[in-house]
Amino acid sequence: MKKLFVGNLPFTVHSDQIEALFQQHGEVLSVNLINDRETGRPRGFGFVEMEADAAQKAIQQLDGVMFEGRNLRVSEALERRPQRNRW
């Protein structure tokens, strides 16, 4: 399984739309669109989990593709770095 970063999403997009787009390239295991913690508004990016072969195919086919007026950025997600305390 691979996690993909999907950036430059329209702020009006819903997870079912992203799932339908990525399912054209293989089985989608999960979709997680990120919202701002304070406002609850979409941040314009999210993550899609797929099997490794399907994920690679989706990257090749969808990176840079126009989706609802925006060019998507699709790549393999990087591991999240530990956050430092702000205190």
C-alpha positions as CSV (number, residue, x, y, z in Angstrom):
1,M,0.0,0.0,0.0
2,K,1.2,3.5,-0.8
3,K,0.0,6.9,0.4
4,L,-0.2,9.6,-2.3
5,F,-0.1,13.4,-1.7
6,V,-2.7,15.2,-3.8
7,G,-2.2,18.9,-4.0
8,N,-3.7,22.0,-5.6
9,L,-7.2,20.7,-5.1
10,P,-10.2,23.0,-5.6
11,F,-11.6,24.1,-2.3
12,T,-15.0,22.8,-3.3
13,V,-14.0,19.2,-4.0
14,H,-15.4,16.3,-2.0
15,S,-13.7,13.0,-1.1
16,D,-16.1,11.0,-3.3
17,Q,-15.0,13.0,-6.4
18,I,-11.3,12.3,-5.6
19,E,-12.1,8.6,-5.0
20,A,-13.9,8.4,-8.4
21,L,-11.0,10.1,-10.1
22,F,-8.3,7.8,-8.6
23,Q,-10.4,4.6,-9.0
24,Q,-9.9,4.9,-12.8
25,H,-6.3,3.8,-12.0
26,G,-7.0,1.1,-9.4
27,E,-8.7,0.4,-6.1
28,V,-8.8,3.3,-3.7
29,L,-8.3,2.2,-0.1
30,S,-8.9,5.6,1.5
31,V,-9.2,9.3,0.8
32,N,-8.4,12.0,3.4
33,L,-8.9,15.6,2.5
34,I,-7.3,18.0,5.0
35,N,-9.2,20.9,6.6
36,D,-7.9,23.8,8.7
37,R,-8.1,23.0,12.4
38,E,-9.3,26.4,13.4
39,T,-11.7,27.4,10.6
40,G,-12.7,23.9,9.3
41,R,-12.2,25.2,5.7
42,P,-10.5,22.9,3.1
43,R,-6.7,23.5,2.8
44,G,-6.5,22.4,-0.9
45,F,-4.7,19.1,-0.4
46,G,-5.2,15.6,0.8
47,F,-4.1,12.0,0.7
48,V,-5.2,8.9,-1.2
49,E,-4.1,5.3,-0.3
50,M,-3.8,2.7,-3.0
51,E,-2.0,-0.5,-3.7
52,A,1.6,0.2,-4.9
53,D,1.1,-0.6,-8.6
54,A,-2.1,1.4,-8.8
55,A,-0.5,4.3,-6.9
56,Q,2.4,4.5,-9.4
57,K,0.0,4.4,-12.3
58,A,-2.1,7.2,-10.7
59,I,1.0,9.3,-10.2
60,Q,2.0,9.0,-13.8
61,Q,-1.5,9.6,-15.2
62,L,-2.8,12.3,-12.8
63,D,0.2,14.5,-11.9
64,G,-0.4,17.8,-13.7
65,V,-3.8,16.9,-15.0
66,M,-6.5,19.7,-15.0
67,F,-9.2,18.9,-12.5
68,E,-12.1,21.4,-12.0
69,G,-9.9,24.3,-13.3
70,R,-6.7,23.4,-11.3
71,N,-3.6,21.4,-12.2
72,L,-3.3,18.6,-9.7
73,R,0.0,17.7,-8.0
74,V,0.2,14.0,-7.3
75,S,3.2,12.3,-5.8
76,E,4.2,9.8,-3.2
77,A,3.5,11.2,0.3
78,L,6.5,11.8,2.5
79,E,6.7,10.6,6.1
80,R,5.5,13.3,8.5
81,R,8.3,14.8,10.6
82,P,7.8,15.0,14.3
83,Q,6.6,18.4,15.4
84,R,8.5,20.4,17.9
85,N,6.8,21.9,20.9
86,R,6.0,25.5,20.4
87,W,6.5,26.5,24.1
